[in-house]
Amino acid sequence: MSIRFIPVTEINDPLTLSIGLSGGSGTGKTYSALLMARGIAEVVTGRKGAPIGFVDTENRRALHYKQDFPEMVHFDMQAVDDKGQMVGFNPERWIEVIDAAEAAKLPVLVIDSFSHAWEGVGGVLDLHATTLDRLTRGDDSKKDARSQLAWAEVKPRYRRLIDRIVRAKCHLIICTRAKPVMQSRGENARATKTRMKNVPWDPASDGDLMFEMTTMVILDPSAKGCPVHQVKVADQFKALLDPRQPMNERTGREMARWAMGQGEGRDQKKTLDEVRDEARRGSEAMRAWWKSASEAGRKVASTILPELQEMAAQADEQAKQSVSDDPFASLTPATDDGPTPEQIAAQEAAFAELERQRQGEAA
């Protein structure tokens, strides 16, 4: 097989989206995913009512919304098959589901909940436990030593599934459960691979999956459907994924347009790059940019306002440090009107001392 590097001007295929929504029960994951999927399907197919694929592991919970989303194409994925045989949620089964969605030419596929692939029956954690039991033959004293051997068998199977998700030809919206983090009053939770310190939720999934997503957000019960905790949101989606606004059809449409090389995402990213450059110069430069910016520019910049404020404050502090590191800073005139009275007095005292020394040497 020959290797060919292709000029990007010859590549016109649209990108695919993989959107991760995580949250506890009642945060609006399922409904938000369906709304976004509707918007994506409309852009991909160019028509309303385009099919939305839905993989349901939550006891057919998606069917609660079948009146609102008649275009839904539903697959009830359970741990037990039609014959009553336990099949579980192993990685290979999920790969088959994505293959089937592509074969059906679905424009978008919602998976709710993909947490079963991680912690469900036959999921990754279950596979690790059963593999470890086989390797230790019930001898608990050997489990710590052979745990990595068990992972060495299981993880490649899971990585093949992650690779299949990344290579999917249809857009994916992957929902996962999240559990509240136990923390001391007034203190942030300890940061982990899958959680920042200021996020009080632990997604029930693997960190490798979360960071393979185009976008990954965590919903909160205090604001249903809103992307409150933003684990991974690129600049082109900052204005679209406002933590104060619920995600909806427009969210899906605009993300799909970006994937097709359209929409406002590129211009918004350019604006954010420009305003970050100003913030790096300090608060005065940031204020000047804000005053001269258009209303649309301010709206885009406001999506990263805490980041800009922190950058400007750091620039101001660095400027102060650079002055304090100057050993001659105190000799610099305070104004453009000449030396200060204190500096003149110091110079006169120095000259007087030199004159006394000169006279003493002459005597």
C-alpha positions in Angstrom: 0.0 0.0 0.0 1.5 3.3 -1.1 1.5 6.4 1.1 0.2 9.6 -0.4 0.1 13.0 1.2 -2.9 14.9 -0.1 -3.1 18.7 -0.4 -5.9 20.0 1.9 -7.4 21.9 -1.0 -8.3 18.5 -2.5 -10.0 17.3 0.6 -13.7 18.3 0.7 -15.2 15.6 2.8 -17.0 17.0 5.9 -15.7 16.3 9.3 -17.6 14.1 11.8 -18.6 15.2 15.2 -18.3 13.2 18.4 -20.1 15.0 21.2 -19.9 13.9 24.8 -22.7 14.7 27.2 -22.3 13.6 30.8 -24.4 14.3 33.9 -26.4 12.9 36.8 -29.9 11.7 36.6 -32.4 14.5 35.7 -29.8 16.8 34.1 -31.4 16.7 30.6 -28.9 14.5 28.8 -31.3 12.5 26.7 -33.6 15.4 25.7 -30.6 17.6 24.9 -29.0 14.9 22.8 -32.2 14.4 20.8 -32.5 18.2 20.2 -28.9 18.4 19.0 -29.2 15.3 16.9 -32.3 16.8 15.1 -30.3 19.9 14.2 -27.3 17.8 13.0 -29.6 15.5 10.9 -31.3 18.5 9.2 -28.0 20.0 8.1 -26.5 16.7 6.9 -29.5 15.7 4.9 -30.9 19.1 4.0 -34.4 18.3 5.2 -36.5 18.3 8.3 -37.6 15.0 9.8 -34.3 13.2 8.9 -33.8 10.0 10.9 -32.0 10.1 14.3 -30.4 6.8 15.3 -30.8 6.1 19.0 -29.1 3.3 21.0 -31.0 2.9 24.3 -29.5 1.0 27.2 -31.7 2.7 29.8 -34.7 0.4 29.7 -36.2 2.2 26.7 -36.1 5.6 28.3 -35.8 7.4 25.0 -39.3 6.2 24.1 -40.6 8.7 26.7 -39.9 11.3 23.9 -41.2 9.4 20.9 -44.1 11.9 20.5 -41.7 14.8 20.4 -39.2 13.0 18.1 -41.1 10.8 15.7 -38.1 10.7 13.4 -36.2 8.6 16.0 -34.9 5.2 14.9 -34.7 3.2 18.1 -32.5 0.3 19.1 -33.1 -1.3 22.5 -29.7 -2.5 23.6 -30.0 -4.7 26.6 -27.7 -7.1 28.5 -29.9 -10.0 27.6 -30.8 -11.0 24.0 -34.2 -12.0 22.7 -33.5 -15.6 23.7 -32.8 -14.7 27.3 -29.1 -15.3 26.9 -26.7 -12.9 28.6 -24.7 -11.0 26.0 -23.6 -7.9 28.1 -22.0 -4.7 26.8 -18.6 -5.9 25.6 -16.5 -3.7 23.2 -17.2 -5.8 20.2 -20.9 -5.4 20.5 -20.6 -1.7 20.5 -18.5 -1.8 17.3 -21.3 -3.9 15.7 -23.8 -1.2 16.7 -21.8 1.6 15.0 -21.2 -0.6 11.9 -25.0 -1.1 11.7 -25.7 2.6 12.0 -23.3 3.4 9.2 -24.8 0.6 7.1 -28.2 2.2 7.6 -26.7 5.5 6.5 -27.9 7.3 9.6 -26.7 10.9 9.7 -26.4 10.9 13.5 -26.4 8.3 16.2 -27.1 9.0 19.9 -25.8 6.5 22.4 -27.5 6.7 25.8 -25.8 5.5 28.0 -22.3 4.6 26.9 -21.4 4.1 30.6 -22.6 0.5 30.2 -19.5 0.0 28.0 -17.3 0.9 30.9 -19.1 -0.3 34.1 -22.0 -2.4 32.8 -22.3 -6.2 32.6 -19.6 -7.3 30.2 -18.2 -3.8 30.2 -14.5 -3.0 30.6 -14.4 -3.1 34.4 -16.4 -6.4 34.4 -14.0 -7.8 31.8 -11.0 -6.8 33.9 -12.5 -8.4 37.0 -13.3 -11.7 35.3 -9.9 -11.8 33.6 -8.2 -11.1 36.9 -10.1 -14.0 38.5 -9.0 -16.3 35.7 -5.3 -15.3 36.0 -5.3 -15.6 39.8 -7.6 -18.7 40.0 -9.3 -17.2 43.1 -6.1 -16.4 45.0 -6.7 -12.9 46.2 -3.0 -12.5 47.3 -2.0 -12.5 43.6 -4.5 -9.9 42.4 -2.4 -6.8 42.9 0.5 -8.3 41.1 -1.5 -9.5 38.1 -3.9 -6.6 37.7 -1.8 -5.1 35.0 -1.7 -8.4 33.2 -5.5 -8.4 33.2 -5.6 -4.8 31.8 -3.2 -5.9 29.1 -5.8 -8.3 27.9 -8.8 -6.0 28.2 -7.5 -2.6 27.2 -6.7 -3.5 23.6 -10.3 -4.6 23.0 -11.5 -1.3 24.5 -9.0 0.8 22.4 -10.4 -0.9 19.3 -13.8 0.4 20.3 -12.5 3.9 20.9 -10.7 3.8 17.5 -14.0 2.8 15.9 -15.7 5.8 17.5 -13.1 8.1 16.2 -13.4 6.7 12.7 -17.2 6.8 12.6 -18.6 8.2 9.4 -21.8 9.3 11.1 -22.0 12.0 13.7 -22.1 10.6 17.3 -23.6 12.0 20.5 -22.4 9.9 23.4 -24.1 10.2 26.7 -22.6 9.0 30.0 -23.7 9.0 33.6 -21.9 11.1 36.2 -21.7 10.7 39.9 -21.4 13.5 42.5 -17.9 13.8 44.0 -17.6 13.6 47.7 -15.6 16.7 49.0 -15.0 18.6 52.2 -17.1 21.7 52.7 -15.6 24.8 51.1 -13.0 22.8 49.2 -12.7 21.7 45.6 -12.6 18.1 44.8 -9.2 16.6 43.9 -8.4 16.8 40.2 -8.2 13.5 38.3 -7.6 12.4 34.8 -11.3 12.8 34.0 -12.2 15.8 36.2 -11.0 19.3 36.9 -10.8 20.6 40.5 -13.9 22.8 40.1 -16.1 20.1 38.6 -18.1 18.3 41.3 -19.0 15.3 39.0 -17.2 12.2 38.0 -18.2 10.8 34.6 -18.7 7.0 34.5 -16.4 6.5 31.6 -12.8 6.2 30.7 -10.7 9.4 30.3 -9.4 8.3 27.0 -12.9 8.4 25.5 -13.6 11.8 27.0 -10.6 13.5 25.4 -11.2 11.8 22.0 -14.5 13.7 21.7 -14.8 16.8 19.5 -16.6 18.3 22.5 -17.1 17.1 26.1 -19.4 18.8 28.6 -20.9 17.9 31.9 -24.5 18.9 32.7 -25.6 20.0 36.2 -29.0 19.6 38.0 -29.0 23.3 38.7 -29.3 24.1 35.0 -30.9 21.3 33.0 -29.6 21.0 29.5 -26.9 23.6 29.9 -23.2 22.8 29.2 -22.2 24.0 32.7 -18.9 22.2 33.2 -16.8 22.4 30.0 -14.2 19.6 29.9 -13.3 20.1 26.3 -14.8 22.9 24.2 -12.8 24.3 21.3 -12.8 28.0 20.5 -15.1 27.6 17.5 -17.8 26.3 19.9 -17.3 28.7 22.9 -20.0 31.1 21.8 -22.4 28.3 20.9 -22.0 26.3 24.1 -22.9 29.0 26.6 -23.0 27.5 30.1 -26.1 29.7 30.8 -28.1 28.5 27.8 -29.7 25.0 27.2 -28.4 23.1 24.1 -31.0 22.7 21.4 -31.5 22.2 17.7 -29.5 25.3 16.8 -26.5 23.9 18.7 -26.6 20.8 16.6 -27.1 22.8 13.3 -24.2 25.2 14.0 -21.8 22.4 15.0 -22.8 20.4 11.8 -22.3 23.5 9.7 -18.8 23.9 11.2 -18.1 20.2 10.3 -19.0 21.0 6.7 -16.7 24.0 6.6 -19.5 26.5 7.1 -20.9 28.6 9.9 -19.3 31.3 12.1 -17.0 29.1 14.1 -13.8 30.1 12.3 -14.4 33.8 12.6 -15.2 33.4 16.3 -12.0 31.5 16.9 -10.1 34.4 15.2 -11.8 36.9 17.5 -10.8 34.9 20.6 -7.2 34.6 19.4 -7.1 38.4 18.9 -8.5 39.2 22.3 -6.2 36.8 24.1 -3.2 38.6 22.5 -4.5 41.9 24.0 -5.1 40.3 27.4 -1.5 39.1 27.4 -0.4 42.8 27.2 -2.3 43.7 30.4 -5.5 45.2 31.7 -5.1 48.6 29.9 -4.8 46.9 26.5 -7.7 44.7 27.4 -9.9 47.7 28.3 -8.9 49.5 25.1 -9.9 46.4 23.0 -13.2 46.1 24.8 -14.1 49.7 24.2 -13.4 49.5 20.5 -14.9 46.1 19.9 -18.2 45.6 18.2 -21.1 44.2 20.2 -20.7 40.8 18.4 -17.0 40.8 19.3 -17.7 41.5 22.9 -20.3 38.7 23.0 -17.8 36.2 21.7 -15.1 37.5 24.1 -17.5 37.2 27.1 -17.5 33.4 26.7 -13.9 33.3 28.0 -14.1 36.4 30.2 -12.6 34.7 33.4 -9.7 33.5 31.3 -9.1 37.0 29.8 -9.2 38.6 33.3 -6.7 36.1 34.7 -4.4 36.6 31.7 -4.5 40.4 32.0 -3.9 40.2 35.8 -0.9 38.0 35.2 0.5 40.4 32.6 0.1 43.3 35.0 1.9 41.4 37.8 4.7 40.4 35.4 5.1 44.1 34.4 5.4 45.1 38.1 8.0 42.4 38.7 10.0 43.5 35.7 10.2 47.0 37.2 11.1 45.8 40.7 13.9 43.7 39.1 15.4 46.9 37.6 18.2 48.1 40.0 18.0 51.6 38.5 14.2 52.0 38.7 14.5 54.4 41.7 16.7 56.7 39.6 14.1 57.1 36.9 12.4 60.5 37.0 8.8 60.2 38.2 7.6 62.7 35.6 8.8 64.3 32.4 9.5 67.5 34.3 13.0 66.5 35.5 14.4 64.9 38.6 12.2 64.8 41.7 13.1 66.9 44.8 14.3 63.8 46.5 16.6 62.9 43.7 18.0 66.5 43.6 18.6 66.4 47.3 20.4 63.1 47.0 22.6 64.4 44.1 23.5 67.6 46.1 24.4 65.5 49.2 26.6 63.3 47.0 28.4 66.3 45.5 28.9 67.9 48.9 30.4 64.6 50.2 32.8 64.5 47.2 33.8 68.1 47.8 34.5 67.4 51.5 36.7 64.4 50.5 38.5 66.5 47.9 39.3 69.3 50.4 40.4 66.8 53.0 42.8 65.2 50.6 44.2 68.7 49.6 44.9 69.6 53.2 
